Amino acid sequence: HVQLVESGGGSVQAGGSLKLSCEASGITSGTYWMAWFRQAAGNKREWVASISPTGRVSYIGSVKGRFTISADSGRNLLSLQMNNLKPEDTGMYYCAADRSPPYCSPDYCFADTWGQGTQVTVS
């Protein structure tokens, strides 16, 4: 039974930085995909970044060059370093884990396990 707990959210001025962390328990191997999603108030949840079991990373275009996703080899700790934050980065950020790549359809985002979320506010 996988559980995810996010931390590190907060309020920051535009141009500032935050680092989000996600502690995972119940992951017994490094074969999980890990990802970050976010949801602004009144908007649909969107995928932000993923890291594959082999360490390959991918990002939504709006955060490329500003955000960095990383994870330890056992997938027990996932991080998202966010630099040069913009007001449009504001939202609830969720950690996700799945044996397949987490993704979003036009109406819904899919992952086996979700964290409870951590709020990021950029003003």
Disulfide bonds with the S-S distance in Angstrom:
Cys22-Cys95 2.08
Cys104-Cys109 1.88
